[in-house]
């Protein structure tokens, strides 16, 4: 019976130390039998100069560890709240007939997995350079790099099923131009190049302390009649791509909507994998204002439950606007008895009034 790739997430944490030492400790924790598709590092550089230096060090150390079988690599300037440096290992357990190829576009590594179900692409960060360019210019560069990788690997733009959009100072303004809106305008222009027959990607648009703009994606092209991709709406929320202008900011006199679905489901036979987009305490298109963390977290989890139905969660990444909320958020999530990997990052959410955003994965075989 054909199946989707057997992928999983493992979270590794490094004790305090020199950055290079922490990187080596994390790489040493990767099981010898593991087949990493993507390594995502979360840390706290103190400047964009340090961020760029650490990005280069990461590339060198990961390349030295894996050689020609280098996984996709991301470095996100979001301080983890329970470790000085944290690494998410997105790995797979290869089945008979599945095979991997590795490549790079510029400094961005990627992996293609082929099976009888289809082809699957996992990328590292596409980023703007230099980091003092405008958010719009950096986003333009990142999308151009992404599209070049899609071209050389044979994936159409509309095959993107999951996208991570990391934006330095996401709610900040450069003059009259909000950073997130500037990014959304660029994304809208690039997405307008194609039709999206299975809906826009699931996505997270989240703030970083540093690092400019970076993008990473998963994409899929499925071959079998019983393997397909569907968008998932939340009846409690307006689709983000259908927001009214009242909830949008302005950049360069434009107000385009954020182009993503609330979730995206990959189905193969009786197997389902659901990418849950960055989800917050929004009902309709309005945020829950003047509500504390506990209420916002509860509504966020209700929104996620609406998306996944009976499919169990397998992983959550939690973004907190205020690091002081970490202990309460961790305590509140224990009430859900999830028994899955959960990470907590300090990051600005895309609306000032939102204290928490959560993304995740859910999967099941019925």
C-alpha positions in Angstrom: 0.0 0.0 0.0 1.4 3.4 -1.0 2.1 5.8 1.8 3.2 9.4 2.4 6.8 9.7 3.5 7.3 8.7 7.1 8.5 12.0 8.5 8.9 13.1 12.1 10.2 16.0 14.2 12.8 15.7 17.0 13.7 18.6 19.1 17.3 18.9 20.4 18.6 21.5 22.9 22.1 22.6 23.7 23.4 23.7 27.1 25.0 27.1 27.4 28.4 27.6 25.8 30.2 29.1 22.9 28.0 29.2 19.8 30.3 26.9 17.8 30.4 24.5 20.7 26.6 24.5 21.0 26.3 23.7 17.3 28.7 20.8 17.6 26.8 19.4 20.6 23.5 19.6 18.7 24.9 17.9 15.6 26.4 15.2 17.8 23.0 14.5 19.2 21.6 13.5 15.8 21.1 9.7 15.8 23.5 7.9 13.5 20.6 6.2 11.8 18.6 9.5 11.3 18.0 10.8 7.8 17.5 14.6 8.3 15.5 16.5 5.6 15.8 19.9 7.4 17.6 21.3 10.3 16.2 24.5 11.8 18.3 26.3 14.4 16.7 28.9 16.7 19.0 31.3 18.5 19.6 34.8 19.9 22.3 36.7 17.9 22.9 40.2 19.3 23.2 41.9 15.9 22.7 41.3 12.2 26.5 41.1 11.8 26.6 38.3 14.4 23.5 36.7 12.7 25.3 36.6 9.3 28.5 35.2 10.9 26.6 32.5 12.7 24.7 31.6 9.6 28.0 31.0 7.8 29.3 29.0 10.7 26.2 26.8 10.6 26.5 26.2 6.9 30.2 25.2 7.3 29.6 22.9 10.3 26.5 21.2 8.8 28.3 20.7 5.4 31.2 19.2 7.2 28.9 16.8 9.1 26.9 15.7 6.1 29.0 16.3 3.0 27.0 15.8 -0.2 24.0 14.6 1.8 23.5 18.0 3.3 19.9 18.6 4.6 18.0 21.8 4.1 19.2 24.4 6.7 17.5 27.3 8.4 18.7 29.7 11.1 16.0 31.8 12.8 16.7 34.7 15.0 14.1 33.8 17.5 15.3 33.0 21.1 14.0 29.7 22.3 12.6 30.0 25.8 14.0 26.8 27.3 17.5 26.7 25.8 20.3 29.0 24.5 20.2 27.2 21.1 17.6 24.8 19.9 17.5 22.6 16.8 14.4 21.0 15.2 15.3 17.9 13.2 12.8 17.2 10.5 13.7 13.7 9.5 12.4 10.7 7.5 12.5 7.0 7.7 13.1 5.9 4.2 11.0 3.0 2.9 11.8 0.7 0.0 11.8 2.5 -3.3 12.1 6.0 -1.8 15.2 8.0 -2.6 16.7 11.3 -1.8 18.6 13.9 -3.9 20.4 16.9 -2.5 21.2 20.3 -4.0 21.8 24.0 -3.4 20.7 27.3 -4.9 23.3 29.8 -3.9 23.7 29.3 -0.2 20.3 27.6 0.2 20.3 23.8 0.5 17.3 21.6 -0.4 16.3 17.9 -0.5 14.0 16.2 -2.9 12.3 12.9 -1.8 10.9 10.7 -4.5 8.5 7.8 -4.0 5.7 6.0 -5.8 3.3 8.6 -4.2 5.1 11.6 -5.8 7.9 14.1 -5.3 8.5 16.1 -2.1 10.7 19.2 -1.8 12.1 20.5 1.5 14.1 23.7 1.4 16.3 25.8 3.7 16.1 29.5 4.0 15.9 31.8 1.0 16.9 35.2 2.3 17.5 38.8 1.4 21.0 40.2 1.3 22.3 42.6 2.6 20.1 42.8 5.7 19.9 46.6 5.7 17.8 46.5 2.5 14.1 47.3 2.8 11.8 44.5 3.8 10.2 44.6 0.4 13.5 44.3 -1.4 14.6 41.4 0.8 11.3 39.7 0.2 11.7 40.1 -3.5 15.1 38.5 -3.4 13.9 35.6 -1.3 11.0 34.9 -3.6 13.3 35.1 -6.7 15.6 32.5 -5.1 12.7 30.3 -4.2 11.3 30.4 -7.7 14.7 29.5 -9.1 14.9 26.4 -6.9 11.4 25.4 -7.9 12.4 25.8 -11.5 15.6 23.6 -11.3 13.8 20.9 -9.3 10.7 20.8 -11.5 8.2 21.9 -8.9 5.5 24.5 -10.0 4.9 27.5 -7.7 1.5 26.2 -6.8 3.0 22.9 -5.5 4.1 24.7 -2.3 2.0 23.2 0.6 3.8 24.8 3.6 5.7 28.0 3.9 7.5 29.7 6.7 7.9 33.5 6.5 10.3 35.0 9.0 10.2 38.8 9.1 12.5 41.0 11.2 10.3 43.4 13.3 7.2 42.1 11.7 4.9 44.8 13.1 7.4 47.7 12.8 7.1 50.5 10.3 9.7 52.0 7.9 8.2 55.4 7.5 4.5 54.6 6.5 5.3 51.1 5.4 4.6 48.2 7.8 7.0 45.3 7.5 4.4 42.6 7.3 2.3 44.4 4.8 5.4 45.1 2.7 6.1 41.4 2.7 2.5 40.5 1.9 2.5 42.8 -1.1 5.5 41.1 -2.5 4.1 37.6 -1.8 0.8 38.6 -3.5 2.6 39.8 -6.6 4.6 36.5 -6.9 1.6 34.3 -6.2 -0.4 36.1 -8.9 1.9 34.4 -11.5 -0.1 31.2 -11.2 -3.4 29.6 -10.3 -3.7 27.8 -7.0 -6.0 24.8 -7.8 -5.5 23.3 -4.3 -5.5 26.6 -2.4 -2.6 28.7 -1.2 0.0 27.1 1.1 -0.4 26.7 4.8 1.9 29.3 6.2 3.3 31.2 9.2 4.2 34.8 9.0 6.1 35.5 12.2 8.5 38.1 13.6 12.2 37.7 14.3 14.5 39.9 16.3 17.0 40.0 13.5 17.8 38.3 10.2 15.8 40.4 7.8 13.5 38.3 5.6 13.8 34.6 5.1 11.5 31.9 3.6 11.5 28.1 3.7 9.0 25.8 2.0 7.7 22.3 1.6 6.3 21.4 -1.8 4.6 18.3 -3.2 3.6 16.9 -6.5 1.5 13.7 -6.1 1.1 11.0 -8.7 -1.6 8.6 -7.5 -5.4 9.0 -7.9 -5.9 8.4 -4.2 -3.2 10.9 -3.2 -4.4 14.5 -3.2 -4.0 17.9 -1.5 -6.8 20.0 0.0 -7.1 23.3 1.8 -8.8 23.4 5.2 -10.9 26.4 6.2 -11.9 27.3 9.7 -15.6 28.1 10.1 -14.8 30.2 13.1 -12.5 32.5 11.1 -12.5 34.4 7.8 -9.9 33.0 5.4 -6.8 35.2 5.7 -6.7 35.7 1.9 -10.2 37.1 2.2 -9.6 39.7 4.9 -11.2 43.1 4.5 -9.0 46.2 4.2 -10.1 47.2 7.8 -7.7 44.7 9.4 -4.7 45.4 7.0 -1.9 47.9 7.3 -0.4 49.8 4.4 2.9 49.6 2.6 3.7 51.5 -0.5 0.0 52.6 -0.7 -1.0 48.9 -1.1 -3.1 46.6 1.1 -2.9 43.0 -0.2 -4.1 40.2 1.9 -1.9 37.5 3.4 -2.1 34.6 0.9 -2.3 31.4 2.9 -4.8 28.8 4.0 -5.6 28.0 7.7 -4.3 24.5 7.1 -3.4 22.2 4.3 -4.0 18.4 4.2 -2.0 15.8 2.3 -4.1 12.6 1.9 -2.9 9.2 0.6 -5.5 6.4 0.9 -6.4 6.4 4.6 -3.4 8.5 5.7 -3.6 12.2 6.4 -1.0 14.8 7.1 -2.2 18.2 8.1 0.0 21.3 8.1 -1.5 23.7 10.6 -0.7 27.3 9.8 0.3 29.9 12.3 -2.9 30.2 14.4 -3.9 32.8 16.9 -6.9 34.1 18.9 -8.8 35.5 15.9 -12.5 35.0 15.4 -13.9 36.1 12.1 -11.2 38.5 11.1 -10.9 40.3 14.4 -8.4 39.6 17.2 -9.6 39.0 20.7 -8.5 42.3 22.2 -7.8 43.0 25.9 -7.7 39.3 26.6 -4.9 37.7 28.7 -2.7 34.8 27.7 -4.9 32.1 29.1 -7.9 33.1 27.0 -5.9 33.7 23.9 -4.2 30.3 24.2 -7.6 28.6 24.7 -9.1 30.2 21.7 -6.0 29.4 19.6 -6.2 25.8 20.6 -10.0 25.8 19.7 -9.1 27.1 16.3 -6.5 24.4 15.8 -9.0 21.7 16.9 -11.5 23.0 14.4 -8.9 22.5 11.7 -7.7 19.0 12.5 -10.9 17.4 13.7 -10.1 13.8 14.9 -6.5 13.8 13.5 -4.1 13.9 16.4 -1.4 16.5 16.8 2.2 15.3 16.4 4.0 18.6 17.0 3.5 22.2 18.1 5.7 25.3 17.8 4.5 28.1 20.1 5.4 31.8 19.6 5.1 34.1 22.6 5.3 37.9 22.4 6.4 38.2 26.0 9.0 35.8 27.3 7.6 36.2 30.8 4.6 34.2 29.6 6.6 31.1 29.0 5.9 29.3 32.3 2.2 30.0 32.1 1.9 28.9 28.5 3.8 25.7 29.2 1.6 25.0 32.2 -1.6 25.6 30.3 -0.6 23.3 27.4 0.0 20.5 29.9 -3.7 20.5 30.4 -4.1 19.2 26.9 -2.1 16.0 27.7 -0.6 16.0 24.2 2.6 14.0 24.8 4.3 15.5 21.7 7.3 17.7 21.0 6.5 21.3 21.8 8.9 24.2 21.4 8.5 27.8 22.7 10.0 30.8 20.9 10.1 34.5 21.8 8.7 36.3 18.7 6.5 39.1 17.7 3.1 38.0 16.3 1.7 39.7 13.2 -0.8 41.9 15.2 0.2 44.0 18.2 -2.7 42.8 20.4 -1.9 39.1 20.0 0.2 37.5 22.7 0.6 34.0 21.2 0.6 32.1 17.9 0.8 28.3 17.5 1.6 26.2 14.4 1.8 22.5 14.1 1.5 19.1 12.4 -1.2 16.5 12.8 -1.2 13.1 11.2 -3.2 9.9 11.3 -3.9 6.6 9.5 -7.5 5.7 9.8 
